[in-house]
Amino acid sequence: MTPKTLMATDLPGAAWRKSSYSGAQEGQCVEVANVVESHQGIAVRDSKDPNGPALLINPASFTEFIGDVANGRFNV
């Protein structure tokens, strides 16, 4: 599944979560929401624009991405 772009407002009731590593400041953070039941995916949005665009990602692809980040495959 290719990520689909929609607006975060298209996901009413989504429980958005921000990483505990983000701290108190609203800096460069992303938030995720498990919307598998309603939209068959994981939604990702910019915490600075909570009503803006969100990516809808296949759960398996999201899990693989998180694993790659944790294993240092990206320079982040």
N, C-alpha and C positions, 0 to 999 in steps of 0.2 A: 504494500500500500504506500503510495507516494503521499507525503504529508499534505494535508488539505488546509487551506487558510480560511478562517472564518473570523467573526468578531467575538470577543469574549462575552459580549452581551447576548450572543446566541446560545450561551450555555448557562441559563438560569439555574440556580441551585448548585452549581459546581463548587466544591470545597477546595479552594486554591490554597496551596502550601508553598512556603518559601524555605529554602535551605537554612538550617540552623547556623551555617557558616556565614550567612549574609550580614549578621549583626543588626544593630538598631537603625543604621542609616539606610536610606532608600537609594543606594548606589546602583551598581550594575548587577541587578538581580533578575532572575527569572522565577516564575511561579509555575507549578504544575497542578493539574487536577485530573483525577481518575474519572473519566466520563465514559467508561466502557459500556455500562448499562444503557445509557441514553444515546451515545454517539460512536460506540465501538472503538474507542481510542483513549489516548492520554493527551490532554490539552496542555500547551505551554504558552505562556504570555510574559510580556515585559512588566515587571512590578510597577514601573513608573507610569504605565499606561493601562490601568486595569480594565478600561472599557474598549481598548483598542484591539488590534488583530491578535489572533491566537492560532497556533499550529495544532492540528489534530494529527497525532502520530499513532501508528499501529503499536499496540502494547509490546509485541515481541521486538520490534525495531527499537523502541524506546529502551527496553531492558538491555539490548545489545549496546546501544549508545552509552548508557550509564556505565556498563562494564568496561567499555573502551576508555571512558574518561577516568574511571577508577584505576585502570591499569596503565595510565600515562600515555595513551596513544595520541593525545592531542597536547599541544603546547598551551595549556591554560593555567 
